[in-house]
Amino acid sequence: MASLLECSCAWRPHIRTHGPNCCQRKDGRVSPGKPSYETGKPVRWRIGLADQVSCAIAGLWRTWENPDGTQAMSMTMLTLNADEHPLMTRFHKPGAEKRAVVVLPQSDHIDWLSCRSTDEARSFLRLLPADALHAEPYPLPPRGRTALAPEAGDQPSLI
């Protein structure tokens, strides 16, 4: 499975020194809105852990210098190819590569944050089995109509 650890040009120099790692804490919901195109149109789905236990998404962070000399921080979430995953293959546009974030159970958080070699980090790169995940449609609420107030002096018109 190719991952950011092997192929991202922007992060490659950072990864060679491996670290610092980070975790983005989640309350059992892994993704608030992945689109499924099974109906022919994108339908937003919510994906989370079946047991709804809190978890984290594996990531990396680094600081860098802006052209004006100020420091900035960047963070990336690690993803893996999910073309063959029984659940995650249902998401993203037809024909597009299927990707899923690397979810870390609570028992792995400290080990992930303290690992310092690329080989050790690779040992955490795995997709959760489909039965450990729960997915359900999560469409956006309908948009409310908004009235446009005419500017002072404007005449109402038909649109």
Buried (B, 14 or more C-beta within 10 A) or exposed (E): BEBBBEEBEEBEEBBEEBBBBBBBEBEEBBBEEBEBBEEEEBBBBBBBBBEEEEBBBBBBBBEEEEEEEEEEEEEBBBBBBBEEBEBBBBBBEEEEEBBBBBBBBEEBBEEBBEBEEBEEBBEBBEBBEBEBBBBEEBEEEEEEEEEEEEEEEEEEEEE
